[in-house]
Amino acid sequence: MPKQIAILSSTLTHRIAAGEVVERPASIVKELVENALDAGAGEVYINLEGGGCEEIRVADNGVGIPAAEVPLAFARYATSKISQFEDLYGIHSFGFRGEALPSIASIARVEMVTRSAAETAGICCVVEAGEVRECRETGAPVGTSLIVSRIFSEVPVRRKFLKSDLAEQGACIDAITRLALACPEVTFRVSVGGKPLLHIPGTDDLSERIGLTLGRDLASALVKAAEEKAGAKLEGFVSRPTFTRSNASQIYIYVNGRFVKDHLLNHAVMTAYRRIIAPRRYPAAVLALELAPADVDVNVHPAKLEVRFRYPREIYGLIVTVIQAAVGVTPESADHVGEPEVREGRGDYVARVEEALKRYRISTGTEKLFFTGYPRASRGEALVLAEPSPPSSLTEPLATGWALPEKEKKSEGEGGYGSLRYLGQVADTYLVFADATALVLVDQHAAHERILYEKLKDRTEGGAPQSQRLLLPEVVSLPPRELAFLADSAPILAEAGLEVEPFGGDSLVVKAVPSFLSPAEARQLILDILSDYGETDRRLPLTDRRERLLMSLACRGAVKAKRELSVAEVGALCRELDAFSQEVTCPHGRPVRLTFSVVELEKRFQRR
């Protein structure tokens, strides 16, 4: 039988509304800090207990709340930001809908102590489960302090979906970082369990604030970008094309001071870098877009993370042109990026022609590239490579540096790559082999990645890691959250040959890297590892994190696509592949080889 229609109780509606605003502790931190900033605070203090899952305290030195208005602060739809509908299109504050405090109070215990400058005493108000339990006078400085505890006690099912304390703490730090970038003039102090974690002094220089929050290394890779056009002003900093990350986590975009995750804006940033950075790499950017409040609707999402523009095409074009001007790229030059022949002089061009003719003579004359165990080179070129010593650079990326136990190697008669004829490369990415029964294509990156992964795995499961000490240790500046994660992961990094140590403040020092990687890549290696570990990966146990790390290192060290390999290098790769009984996929699951039988080829050519 269908239930009767009924009006929901106020308690239930409050909890439903809270679900839209308060998803996790980081949501509480965001809302409370935004309230502090709206109150004109010059300094904000945040303390997290249990990663924010147990207790959150936010204190500020803003204007405070008059005693008579304190109970109203916990009432739904009570706000000082708007008074009529038209005000929604002239908003200059973070919060305005009057839902944050009542929503938080409906799922937790909130204790507020506040005092305005016009009053001699402050007031303490305790709200629990949406009900005011206590309200009394107390001594207090000007400003507001809130303690939120018993989080999700009224909705225990939501608490079950919280992640580890470390993961929730990281999300809280992310929220604080975004707000710190939005308001560089405000000082932020963050503690965990009462112990100082982060101190970001106020500054008038956005580039200095970026260095304090995101790390000096990132800040040094940024260039200023600014322009004003048709009533819209865009300014901030964007990374040079030489600085990239493996994900878009370092793109911060603000609209009228509010951090947003907007598909249109992110797409515009990526379009500006199109063809000037490698595929699947992302830039860093901190951009602030200012425009008339009437030209942007910020009330389309409960958490105010999405916006809608009145003139989206103009905003899109402004971002693209400003970024390209900042990094010194014109549309014409961007079209030629990735086409080496356009940039080469005549001498390079002639050399390439001679090399092509040489290869043509080799492959069509008496010195065809047949395998006799492994591919045979032209006269004078040694194919059987001795086990190499650890390289100092990636000029020979196939020299993996580790010898396999003899008992693991297969004989040449077992149908390995030694029985195939090497034909060449397709697109400098795929190696082509053949015999009387099939055509075989090998993805050079996937194959080498599998080899490096298996060797790393063997070393971490009992062997001594093979690493190379850096002549000049690399100092890397990182945000506190990243430093904490690397410190926790130091044992598995050491097992893989990557030695890092704290260096004081916001820095760590890299003293050694795996032997198959270039010492010059130490800094970028650390940044890429951090980017590869998503929030879900970071809360995995050490054994699973080790697996993720080995995959990241193997991918980083493997020979890349679009790289021309010599016959000797192909031979070395085949020797290594034949040492494994299983080389079907790379660690990420992509196939290493594809085989097309003669029967299948005949069907494709309609011979059957």
PEQUIMO-V755295 format. One record per backbone hydrogen bond with DSSP energy under -0.5 kcal/mol. NH is the residue of the N-H (numbers start at 1). CO is the residue of the C=O. Records with the same first field share a line. If there is no record, write none. Layout:
NH = CO, CO
This chain:
13 = 9
14 = 10
15 = 11
16 = 12
17 = 13
18 = 14
19 = 15
20 = 16, 17
21 = 17
22 = 18
23 = 21
27 = 24
28 = 24
29 = 25
30 = 26
31 = 27
32 = 28
33 = 29
34 = 30
35 = 31
36 = 32
37 = 33
38 = 34
39 = 35
40 = 37
41 = 36
44 = 187
45 = 59
46 = 189
47 = 57
48 = 191
49 = 55
52 = 49
53 = 50
54 = 49
55 = 49
56 = 148
57 = 47
58 = 146
59 = 45
60 = 144
61 = 43
63 = 39
69 = 66
70 = 66, 67
73 = 69, 70
74 = 70, 71
75 = 72
77 = 98
78 = 75, 98
79 = 77
87 = 84
88 = 85
89 = 86
90 = 87
103 = 99
104 = 100
105 = 101
106 = 102
107 = 103, 104
108 = 104
109 = 149
110 = 108, 127
111 = 147
112 = 110, 125
113 = 145
114 = 123
115 = 143
117 = 63
119 = 116
122 = 138
123 = 114
124 = 136
125 = 112, 123
126 = 134
127 = 110, 125
128 = 131
129 = 105, 108
130 = 105
131 = 128
133 = 126, 131
134 = 126
136 = 124
138 = 122
143 = 115
144 = 60
145 = 113
146 = 58
147 = 111
148 = 56, 146
149 = 109, 147
150 = 54
152 = 107
153 = 107, 150
158 = 155
159 = 155
160 = 156
161 = 158
162 = 159
168 = 164
169 = 165
170 = 166
171 = 167
172 = 168
173 = 169
174 = 170
175 = 171
176 = 172
177 = 173
178 = 174
179 = 175
180 = 176
181 = 177
182 = 178
183 = 179
186 = 183
187 = 42
188 = 200
189 = 44
190 = 198
191 = 46
192 = 195
193 = 48
195 = 192
197 = 190
198 = 190
200 = 188
201 = 199
203 = 184
206 = 204
209 = 205
210 = 206
211 = 207
212 = 208
213 = 209
214 = 210
215 = 210, 211
219 = 215
220 = 216
221 = 217, 218
222 = 219
223 = 238
225 = 236
227 = 234
229 = 232
232 = 229
233 = 290
234 = 227
235 = 288
236 = 225
237 = 286
238 = 223
239 = 284
240 = 221
243 = 240
244 = 242
245 = 282
251 = 248
252 = 250, 285
253 = 251, 260
254 = 287
255 = 258
256 = 254, 289
258 = 255
260 = 253
261 = 305
262 = 260
266 = 262
267 = 263
268 = 264
269 = 265
270 = 266
271 = 267
272 = 268
273 = 269
274 = 271
276 = 273
277 = 273
281 = 278
282 = 245
285 = 250
286 = 237
287 = 252
288 = 235
289 = 254, 287
290 = 233, 288
295 = 292
296 = 293
297 = 308
298 = 296
300 = 306
304 = 301
308 = 297
310 = 295
315 = 311
316 = 312
317 = 313
318 = 314
319 = 315
320 = 316
321 = 317
322 = 318
323 = 319
324 = 320
325 = 321
326 = 322
327 = 323
328 = 325
329 = 324
334 = 330
335 = 331
336 = 332, 333
337 = 333, 334
339 = 336
340 = 338
342 = 339
343 = 339, 340
344 = 340
349 = 345
350 = 346
351 = 347
352 = 348
353 = 349
354 = 350
355 = 351
356 = 352
357 = 353
358 = 354
359 = 355
360 = 356
361 = 357
362 = 358
363 = 359
364 = 360
365 = 361
368 = 366
370 = 368
372 = 374
373 = 418
374 = 372
376 = 370
381 = 378
382 = 380
385 = 383
396 = 393
397 = 394
399 = 396
400 = 398
408 = 405
409 = 405, 406
410 = 578
414 = 411
415 = 412
419 = 416
420 = 417
421 = 434
422 = 369, 420
423 = 432
424 = 432
426 = 430
429 = 426
430 = 426
431 = 442
432 = 424
433 = 440
434 = 421
435 = 438
439 = 596
440 = 433
441 = 594
442 = 431
443 = 592
444 = 429, 442
447 = 443
448 = 444
449 = 445
450 = 446
451 = 447
452 = 448
453 = 449
454 = 450
455 = 451
456 = 452
457 = 453
458 = 454
459 = 455
460 = 456
461 = 457
462 = 459
463 = 458
467 = 465
468 = 513
470 = 511
473 = 471
474 = 510
475 = 473
476 = 474, 508
478 = 506
483 = 479
484 = 480
485 = 481
486 = 482
487 = 483
488 = 484
489 = 485
490 = 486, 487
492 = 489
493 = 489
494 = 490
495 = 491
496 = 492
497 = 494
498 = 493
499 = 497, 512
500 = 498
501 = 509
503 = 507
507 = 504
508 = 476
509 = 501
510 = 474
511 = 499, 509
512 = 499
513 = 468
515 = 466
517 = 514
519 = 392
521 = 518
522 = 519
525 = 521
526 = 522
527 = 523
528 = 524
529 = 525
530 = 526
531 = 527
532 = 528
533 = 529
534 = 532
538 = 534
539 = 535, 536
540 = 537
545 = 541
546 = 542
547 = 543
548 = 544
549 = 545
550 = 546
551 = 547
552 = 548
553 = 549
554 = 550
555 = 551
556 = 552
557 = 553
558 = 554
563 = 428, 560
564 = 562
570 = 566
571 = 567
572 = 568
573 = 569
574 = 570
575 = 571
576 = 572
577 = 573
578 = 574
579 = 576
580 = 577
583 = 581
586 = 590
589 = 586
592 = 584
593 = 584
594 = 441
596 = 439
597 = 595
598 = 437
601 = 597
602 = 598
603 = 599
604 = 600
605 = 601
606 = 603
607 = 602
608 = 602
